[in-house]
Amino acid sequence: MRTDVNIYQKRALVIGLDDVLFPKKDYLLQVYYLFANLLEYTETVPPAKDLTEFLKSAYMHHGEDRLFERGAEVFGIDNKYQAQFDRLHFTAKLPLKLLLYESVRDIMRAAHENGKPLFILTGGNPAMQLNKLRHVEWEGLDRVIKVYFEEELAGQQKEPMTFLLAENGLESEDVLYIHAPGDDRLARIAGVDSVDVERILTDDK
């Protein structure tokens, strides 16, 4: 797909969520902080600060895979807390709002001010993604955004981007899709023009 397309040439803007609107780690690291504090409050050990720092470092180096198990091995955490760790990913009430990337926020504002509809199309577990959306500092943009969940649509045997276009009376050439680094899969399937968010975020660096 072309990636040199200006939003002003398009009728609508579709945006991803994780690492597109905000860094995914901004959500996860707060979940780990909450879990560490819950565990310290319940068991008195390990110290929340130590477990938080460990989970942060393990995530930054190894990602989310087996993160609870890594912490449990190092700190002797009972496996019964795995369920609470997992549940917090869906229900966490974050102490800090998730801040939009400035460049992406500015593009969204400009698109809206020019009368273009805004859509979020997000992968991942819908309950978790919805919880993330609740904690974003939208600065009013939440009132003009329509959200679609890939997993939900795929479960109904619908191709997510194609369904979004059809439901909103849009053709593939009408839309610009801003996607996470290296993930233009949905754009290629539906034949829409796309741009890697990294190209936009260079303006923030």
C-alpha positions, 0 to 999 in steps of 0.5 A, a space after each residue: 500500500 502507498 504510505 505517502 498519502 496525506 489524510 486531507 486527501 482521504 474521507 476517513 481515518 482509521 487508527 490502531 491502538 497499542 503503540 499507535 495512540 500511546 505506548 502499550 507499555 504505559 498501560 502494562 507497567 501500571 498493571 504490574 505496579 498495581 499487582 506488586 502493591 496488591 501482593 505486598 498488601 496481601 502477603 507483606 512480601 515481596 516489597 512492591 518496589 522490588 517486584 515492580 522493578 523486576 516486572 518492568 525490567 523483565 517486560 522490557 527485555 523479554 516481553 509479556 511471555 511468562 512474565 508472572 512465572 518469571 516473577 514467581 520464580 524469583 520472588 517465590 510468589 504462590 501460583 494462586 496469584 496468577 489469576 489476579 495478575 491476569 485479571 488486572 490486565 482487564 480490570 485495572 483502574 490505572 493511577 495515571 491516564 494514558 497520554 496520546 502521542 502528540 503527533 497522532 493526537 494532532 492528526 486526529 484533531 485536524 481530521 475531525 476539524 476537516 469533517 472526517 470521521 475517526 475510527 479505532 480498529 484494535 486487535 487483542 482481547 476486547 475487554 482489555 482493549 476497552 479498559 485501555 480506552 477508558 483510561 486514555 486522556 482523550 481531550 474530547 476526541 472520545 466523543 467523535 471516535 467509533 471503535 471496532 474490535 478485530 477479535 469480536 468481528 473475526 469471531 463473527 466471520 467478518 474481515 475487520 477492515 472490510 466490515 468497517 468500510 462497508 458499515 460506514 459507506 466507505 470505499 478502500 480508497 477513502 481511508 488512511 490507516 495508521 498502524 503499529 510498526 510493521 503491522 500493515 496486515 489489515 491494510 493489505 487485506 482490504 486494499 487501503 492506503 496506510 502509514 506506519 506510525 513510526 513515520 508520524 512519531 519522528 516528528 515527536 523525536 
